[in-house]
Amino acid sequence: MKISHFKILSSIIVPVLNGENYILNILNDLKEQDEPGQVEYLIVDNGSTDHTVSLIKKFINSIPNDHRFILYFEKRMGVSNARNLGIKKSHGKYIIFVDADDRLKRTFVSSYVSKIENDEADIEFFPFLKVCTLDSEEKNEIIHNDINYAKLARRNFYSSEELLKLIFRFRLHGYPFAYISKRSLWKSNSFPAQISFTEDLLAIANLLVFNDVKAKINSQPYYFYVQRNNSVVHRVGWKEASEAERVAKIIITNVARRFHNRRLTSLAQNLIYGQYYFQLELSIVAEDTIKFLYYRNLLFTNFILTSMPFKSRIARFILLIFLIPRKMKIAEVYFILRRQRY
C-alpha cells in the first residue's frame, strides 16, 4: 500500500544527471534512513545518457514493499529545473534537498525533521562534513571539518535579516543540502532556471529576502559533502565566474529594495568582493596579466567598502599587496593548492 499524501511529513528531493558511478550509494543511504513511513524520496533524473535511470529502476523494483521512492524525469535543462520539479511534485510538510553524489548519516532525515518540528521553525540550518574522493574506486576520506556552527547554535531564533547577514559574512552556508525548510516557503520561490552556477545561493537569498522566517542553526552535522575532482566546483572558469558575479548583483539589488537597510546592503557587497577575488585567482591560474591587473585594481578600489570579517580582509589585503605580475607564477601555485584543499 502506498503512503498517503496526508501522512507524508518530509519530501527529500534528489536531482541526478549521469550518476551511474554513485547513485546506488545515495539510494541505499536513503533506504536505510530511520524515518521509514513519513517520508518520500523524489529522484529527479535530469536527462541522463548513461545507466543512471536503469540503475534507479532496478533499485526501486528490488524493494517492492518500500513505496517511499518515486522517479521523475526532466529534460536536461539544469539542476534548478530538476529541483523545481521536485518541489512541484512534493507532498511533505517539509522539504530537504540532497545531491546525488553525496552521502548521509542514517539519522540525517530524522534529525533534520525532529529539529524543525520541535523548534516550530520555518527553516533550520545544519553544518556538514567535507569529504574528498581519493581514486576512481570511490574510496573516501574526510579531509577537514571547518564548518563549525557551535557559536551560532547558541542563539535562540534568527530572522531573515539576521540570516542574510551571516551569509554575507560567509559564516553560514546556503547549500540546499544544509537546511530543511517548510514546503510553504517555496510556493512563491524557486531555483533560477536561467542560472547554472551559484543558483543555490540566489535561491536561498531570495527565500530569505521575500519571507519573514523564524529560523534555527544547529551544531551537529549529518551530511557528507563529497567533493570530486571532476565536479562543477572544480571546473569553474570565466563563464561560471561571470554568472556568480551576476547572482551577487541580483542579490544586492533585491536586498536594497526589500530592506532599505544600508548596513545589510553594505554586507551584501561582500559577495561582489568575493567574486572579484575569485576572478583574480582565475586570471593568475590562466596567466592573464590584463585581467589580473583589472581585478586587482577593482579589489583595491572596493577594499575600503567591504564589510568582510576583519581577519579575512587583512589576509586578502596583504596578499594583494604582494601580488604583482612578475610574481603570478608563485601565486598560481598557491591558488592551485588552495583549490585542491577546498
ZINORMO-V546338 format. One record per residue. RES is the residue in one letter. PSI is psi in radians with two decimals (NA if undefined). BURIAL is b if it has 9 or more other ideal C-beta (glycine too) atoms within 8 Angstrom, else e. D_CENTER is the distance of its C-alpha to the mean C-alpha in Angstrom with 1 decimal. Layout:
RES,PSI,BURIAL,D_CENTER
RES,PSI,BURIAL,D_CENTER
This chain:
M,2.29,e,34.9
K,2.68,e,31.6
I,2.32,b,29.6
S,2.43,e,30.5
H,-0.51,e,27.9
F,-0.27,e,29.3
K,-0.08,e,28.5
I,2.16,b,24.8
L,-0.66,b,22.8
S,2.52,b,19.3
S,2.12,b,17.7
I,2.07,b,15.1
I,2.15,b,13.7
V,1.70,b,13.2
P,2.55,b,13.1
V,2.47,b,15.0
L,2.05,b,16.8
N,1.01,e,19.5
G,0.59,b,18.3
E,-0.43,b,21.9
N,-0.24,e,21.4
Y,-0.12,b,18.9
I,-0.61,b,18.8
L,-0.51,e,21.6
N,-0.86,b,19.8
I,-0.60,b,17.1
L,-0.74,b,19.9
N,-0.64,e,22.1
D,-0.70,b,19.5
L,-0.70,b,19.2
K,-0.65,b,23.0
E,0.07,e,23.7
Q,2.52,b,21.7
D,0.54,e,24.2
E,1.33,b,23.6
P,-0.62,e,26.0
G,-0.16,e,27.3
Q,0.49,b,25.0
V,2.62,b,21.9
E,2.42,b,21.3
Y,1.91,b,19.0
L,1.80,b,18.3
I,2.06,b,17.9
V,1.86,b,17.5
D,2.30,b,18.9
N,0.65,b,18.0
G,0.67,b,21.3
S,2.52,b,21.6
T,0.03,e,24.8
D,-2.58,e,25.0
H,0.25,e,25.9
T,-0.90,b,22.7
V,-0.76,b,24.3
S,-0.62,e,27.5
L,-0.71,b,25.8
I,-0.80,b,23.9
K,-0.74,b,27.2
K,-0.71,e,29.2
F,-0.84,b,26.9
I,-0.69,b,27.2
N,-0.41,e,31.0
S,-0.20,e,31.4
I,1.16,b,30.5
P,-0.39,e,32.6
N,-0.02,e,32.8
D,1.79,e,29.0
H,0.28,e,28.1
R,-0.43,b,24.5
F,2.25,b,23.2
I,2.26,b,23.2
L,2.23,b,22.6
Y,2.78,b,22.0
F,2.41,e,22.2
E,2.40,b,20.8
K,2.71,e,22.1
R,1.50,e,19.9
M,0.32,b,18.5
G,2.76,b,14.9
V,-0.50,b,11.8
S,-0.79,b,11.9
N,-0.66,b,15.4
A,-0.78,b,14.8
R,-0.71,b,12.5
N,-0.65,b,15.0
L,-0.70,b,17.8
G,-0.73,b,16.5
I,-0.77,b,16.4
K,-0.67,e,19.9
K,-0.14,b,21.3
S,2.72,b,20.0
H,-0.11,e,22.6
G,2.83,b,21.1
K,-0.55,e,21.3
Y,2.71,b,17.6
I,2.38,b,14.5
I,2.38,b,11.9
F,2.43,b,9.4
V,2.40,b,9.7
D,2.40,b,9.2
A,-0.36,b,12.9
D,0.23,b,13.1
D,-3.10,b,12.0
R,2.77,b,14.5
L,2.54,b,15.3
K,2.73,e,18.0
R,-0.45,e,20.7
T,0.24,b,20.2
F,-1.01,b,16.5
V,-0.84,b,17.3
S,-0.62,b,20.4
S,-0.78,b,19.0
Y,-0.82,b,16.2
V,-0.78,b,18.9
S,-0.62,e,21.7
K,-0.85,b,20.0
I,-0.55,b,19.2
E,-0.86,e,22.6
N,-0.61,e,24.6
D,-0.24,b,23.1
E,0.79,e,23.6
A,2.93,b,20.3
D,-0.54,b,18.4
I,2.50,b,14.9
E,2.35,b,14.2
F,2.55,b,11.5
F,2.59,b,11.6
P,3.12,b,11.3
F,2.87,b,10.8
L,2.29,b,13.0
K,2.34,b,12.5
V,2.52,b,14.8
C,2.62,b,16.4
T,2.33,b,18.6
L,-0.54,e,22.1
D,-3.09,e,23.9
S,-0.24,e,24.2
E,0.15,e,25.2
E,0.58,b,21.7
K,2.23,e,23.0
N,2.69,b,20.2
E,2.27,e,20.5
I,2.10,b,18.5
I,-0.59,e,18.8
H,2.76,e,17.6
N,1.41,b,15.9
D,0.21,e,15.4
I,1.66,b,13.0
N,1.95,e,15.9
Y,0.32,b,15.9
A,-0.81,e,19.6
K,-0.69,e,21.0
L,-0.55,b,18.6
A,-0.26,b,19.4
R,-0.41,e,23.0
R,2.73,e,22.8
N,-1.64,e,23.6
F,2.68,b,21.7
Y,2.56,b,19.6
S,3.01,b,20.0
S,-0.78,b,17.7
E,-0.70,b,19.2
E,-0.66,e,18.8
L,-0.72,b,15.0
L,-0.69,b,14.7
K,-0.72,b,17.0
L,-0.70,b,14.9
I,-0.73,b,11.8
F,-0.37,b,14.4
R,0.07,b,15.8
F,0.53,b,12.7
R,-0.28,e,13.6
L,2.27,b,10.7
H,2.50,b,7.0
G,0.35,b,5.2
Y,2.43,e,1.9
P,-0.58,b,4.6
F,-0.10,b,6.3
A,0.25,b,7.0
Y,2.77,b,9.3
I,2.41,b,12.3
S,2.76,b,14.0
K,2.42,b,17.4
R,-0.50,b,17.7
S,-0.43,e,20.1
L,-0.39,b,17.4
W,0.06,b,16.4
K,-0.62,e,20.0
S,0.22,e,19.8
N,2.69,b,16.2
S,3.03,b,14.2
F,2.39,b,11.7
P,1.95,b,13.7
A,-0.43,b,15.5
Q,-0.04,e,17.0
I,2.34,b,14.0
S,-0.01,e,12.4
F,2.32,b,10.4
T,0.42,b,8.0
E,-0.50,b,8.7
D,-0.61,b,5.5
L,-0.76,b,6.8
L,-0.66,b,10.2
A,-0.84,b,9.7
I,-0.61,b,9.0
A,-0.80,b,11.5
N,-0.69,b,14.0
L,-0.71,b,13.8
L,-0.61,b,14.8
V,-0.71,b,17.2
F,0.16,b,19.1
N,2.43,b,19.2
D,1.76,e,21.0
V,2.77,b,19.1
K,1.97,e,20.3
A,2.73,b,17.5
K,2.70,b,17.5
I,2.33,b,15.6
N,2.83,b,16.4
S,-0.30,b,17.3
Q,2.28,e,17.3
P,2.51,b,14.6
Y,0.10,b,14.9
Y,2.37,b,12.1
F,1.93,b,12.5
Y,1.79,b,9.7
V,2.13,b,12.2
Q,2.12,b,12.4
R,2.63,b,15.1
N,-0.42,e,17.3
N,0.22,e,17.1
S,2.88,b,13.3
V,-0.67,e,12.2
V,-0.61,e,10.8
H,0.04,b,14.4
R,0.37,e,16.1
V,2.52,b,15.2
G,-2.71,e,18.4
W,-0.61,e,20.0
K,-0.83,e,18.8
E,-0.70,b,15.1
A,-0.67,b,16.1
S,-0.71,e,18.1
E,-0.71,b,15.4
A,-0.68,b,13.2
E,-0.70,b,16.5
R,-0.76,b,17.2
V,-0.79,b,14.0
A,-0.74,b,14.9
K,-0.65,b,18.4
I,-0.77,b,17.6
I,-0.78,b,15.7
I,-0.76,b,18.7
T,-0.79,e,21.2
N,-0.72,b,19.8
V,-0.78,b,19.7
A,-0.70,b,23.3
R,-0.64,e,24.6
R,-0.71,e,23.3
F,-0.42,b,24.1
H,0.73,e,26.9
N,1.90,e,25.9
R,-0.67,e,26.6
R,-0.78,e,24.9
L,-0.71,b,21.6
T,-0.65,b,21.9
S,-0.72,b,22.9
L,-0.65,b,19.8
A,-0.47,b,17.7
Q,-0.35,b,19.6
N,-0.56,b,17.8
L,-0.72,b,15.1
I,-0.77,b,17.9
Y,-0.72,b,19.4
G,-0.65,b,16.4
Q,-0.66,b,16.4
Y,-0.70,b,20.1
Y,-0.71,b,19.8
F,-0.72,b,17.5
Q,-0.52,b,20.0
L,-0.74,b,22.7
E,-0.79,b,21.3
L,-0.73,b,21.3
S,-0.56,b,24.9
I,-0.84,b,26.0
V,-0.64,b,24.8
A,-0.10,e,26.4
E,0.76,e,29.5
D,1.68,e,29.5
T,-0.67,b,31.8
I,-0.86,e,31.8
K,-0.61,b,28.1
F,-0.87,b,28.0
L,-0.63,b,30.7
Y,-0.88,b,29.1
Y,-0.52,b,25.8
R,-0.75,b,27.6
N,-0.67,e,29.8
L,-0.73,b,27.0
L,-0.74,b,25.5
F,-0.70,e,28.9
T,-0.69,e,29.5
N,-0.03,b,26.4
F,-0.74,b,26.6
I,-0.52,e,28.8
L,-0.39,e,26.6
T,2.64,b,23.3
S,0.50,b,22.5
M,2.74,b,20.3
P,2.51,e,21.3
F,-0.82,e,24.8
K,-0.75,e,24.3
S,-0.69,b,21.4
R,-0.81,b,23.6
I,-0.75,e,26.7
A,-0.75,e,25.2
R,-0.65,b,23.9
F,-0.75,b,27.3
I,-0.74,e,29.3
L,-0.70,e,27.5
L,-0.64,b,28.2
I,-0.69,e,31.8
F,-0.12,e,32.3
L,1.82,b,30.5
I,2.74,e,33.3
P,-0.74,e,33.8
R,-0.17,e,36.1
K,0.14,b,33.6
M,-0.61,b,30.8
K,-0.71,e,31.4
I,-0.76,e,30.9
A,-0.59,b,27.7
E,-0.78,b,26.5
V,-0.74,e,27.0
Y,-0.84,e,25.1
F,-0.59,b,21.9
I,-0.75,b,22.1
L,-0.65,e,22.4
R,-0.73,b,19.5
R,-0.66,b,17.1
Q,-0.55,e,18.5
R,-0.67,e,17.6
Y,NA,e,14.0
